[in-house]
Amino acid sequence: MESFPFPDDLVQTQRAWHAAYRELATSRPRHTTELRRRLLVLSVRIQWHPFWSTPGGRAPAARVELKRLARQGQLEVRTA
């Protein structure tokens, strides 16, 4: 599988999105309105991140890979 150089802020945002989603998906979540708003804000940040305008980000597989790896907690972060 191809490896993408995901920027650190995009990685952190995707992880935060998954954490908020997991919390909202629990039985009887608290603060559901806040969690839904947080998911919306994080979704917008992910969708419009500048990485998607780079050659690596233009590949449709990049979005799928970001989500897959974030769920597993194994994201590669660009160090440069």
Sequence and secondary structure as in RCSB ss.txt:
>XXXX:A:sequence
MESFPFPDDLVQTQRAWHAAYRELATSRPRHTTELRRRLLVLSVRIQWHPFWSTPGGRAPAARVELKRLARQGQL
EVRTA
>XXXX:A:secstr
     B HHHHHHHHHHHHHHHHHHSSS SSHHHHHHHHHHHHHHHHT GGGGSTTTTSHHHHHHHHHHHHHT  
 B   
